[in-house]
Amino acid sequence: MGLRMAGRNFYCYILECADGTYYTGWTTDPLRRLNTHNRGAGARYTRARRPLRLVYVETQPGQTEAMRRELQIKRLNRNRKKALIDAYQGEGKT
């Protein structure tokens, strides 16, 4: 299990880009990270694909787990990512 700093949460997230593609990452603050991406200060991939929308967030117990989950999600095909997002949104979390 990854190191966990007291009071710090880790998240894996998916953004939907303006062109309909998905971007997956991890962070300690999903809304701050979304704002960073939307300002053009995030990943190079998202800079030309703004505006971005946060469509999925998953809490992880530590940084290592968040990074591993990010890689797992990145390996999913588009249909499986869409199913993950749809199930999350069906729970009323967005």
LINLINBEL-V478154 format. One record per pair of residues at least 24 apart in sequence whose C-alpha atoms are under 10 Angstrom apart, sorted by the first residue. I is the first residue (numbers start at 0). GAP is how many residues later the second one is. Records with the same first field share a line. If there is no record, write none. Layout:
BEGIN
I = GAP + GAP
END
This chain:
BEGIN
0 = 60 + 61 + 62 + 63 + 64
1 = 58 + 59 + 60 + 61 + 62 + 63 + 64 + 65
2 = 58 + 59 + 60 + 61 + 62
3 = 57 + 58 + 59 + 60
4 = 57 + 58
7 = 53 + 54 + 55
8 = 50 + 51 + 52 + 53 + 54 + 57
9 = 48 + 49 + 50 + 51 + 52 + 53 + 54 + 55 + 56 + 57
10 = 45 + 46 + 47 + 48 + 49 + 50 + 51 + 52 + 54 + 55 + 56 + 58 + 59
11 = 44 + 45 + 46 + 47 + 48 + 51 + 53 + 54 + 55 + 56 + 57 + 58 + 59 + 61
12 = 41 + 42 + 43 + 44 + 45 + 46 + 53 + 56 + 57 + 60
13 = 38 + 39 + 40 + 41 + 42 + 43 + 44 + 56 + 59 + 60 + 67 + 70 + 71
14 = 31 + 36 + 37 + 38 + 39 + 40 + 41 + 42 + 70
15 = 30 + 33 + 34 + 35 + 36 + 37 + 38 + 39 + 40 + 69
16 = 28 + 29 + 30 + 31 + 32 + 33 + 34 + 35 + 36 + 37 + 38
17 = 28 + 30 + 31 + 32 + 33 + 34 + 35
18 = 29 + 30 + 31 + 32 + 33
19 = 29 + 32
20 = 25 + 28 + 31 + 57
21 = 24 + 27 + 30 + 31 + 32 + 33 + 52 + 56 + 59 + 60
22 = 26 + 29 + 30 + 31 + 47 + 50 + 51
23 = 32 + 33 + 45 + 46 + 47 + 48 + 49 + 50 + 57
24 = 32 + 41 + 42 + 44 + 45 + 46 + 48 + 49
25 = 31 + 32 + 33 + 34 + 37 + 38 + 39 + 40 + 41 + 42 + 43 + 44 + 45
26 = 30 + 32 + 33 + 36 + 39 + 40
27 = 31 + 32 + 34 + 35 + 38
29 = 24 + 26 + 27 + 28
53 = 40
54 = 27 + 29 + 30 + 31 + 33 + 34 + 38 + 39
55 = 25 + 26 + 28 + 29 + 30 + 31 + 32 + 33 + 37 + 38
56 = 28 + 31 + 32 + 36 + 37
57 = 30
END
